[in-house]
């Protein structure tokens, strides 16, 4: 008999659970994020905004649209670059930094929703063949 007694196989098999998701950990992240955002806002307004913006995107990308890791990282790289540049040099400035970030958000969501693996909110209408794709790729 294999030394894992089948435990690793059970733990490694992903379950088909598309759509919106919400867990206790998500609620903790949101509560802590809101608290940190409020406290930061009182000290430095842009700091509170940045925390709220990032926490909001965490929820949007991870729970609502279920965005792939590579697209999340691409958004993060853009956001960190434009925010750091705005904080340090005031270029491109907050309006442009926010606009670029929101444009990237929309673009990433559209890209994700067009994938045959899309499994976020409204997946039944957007990607009715998801179950077939899942069976072909998670055997």
Steps between C-alpha positions, in 0.01 A plus 500: 500500500616853423628680814249787464200261507330707230498819709717701260282405205186618676664824614648576157184449292338839438122521533272657242379809689448788256326829567516758775670380817537633850674350801575587860853596396357736238287670763803536728705655218218742419447605863873547563537679165222744582645567845851558362357719225308720747802533730731573206255753354513696825880518481560536125196516274665327203616217730144420598390517139776263387412243768128515414572480126723195539263321739210573265694353210595196708131434554407573138775287350495210747133469588288656227680443169751236620786650298809291422816559699699631202240770427482595869878540504494709181243734658705516821818589311324782316333628816819498707690673221254786446430548872868493599580746223215726611607488866867563425487742205132601476509371142267378349284628787205344680232555232712333232623224735142413597376522140779270375433254782126495431559459127730207578234357733237508226739356243602215730139414581410492129803282422411261783133477401595406143708199609355151461596451866300800628333395825404824672165670552238429230712217361190302390401777258848609396664160479235225479763244387708541816407159640622331180824704510547409869462127434749513211763690703462355850505125438 
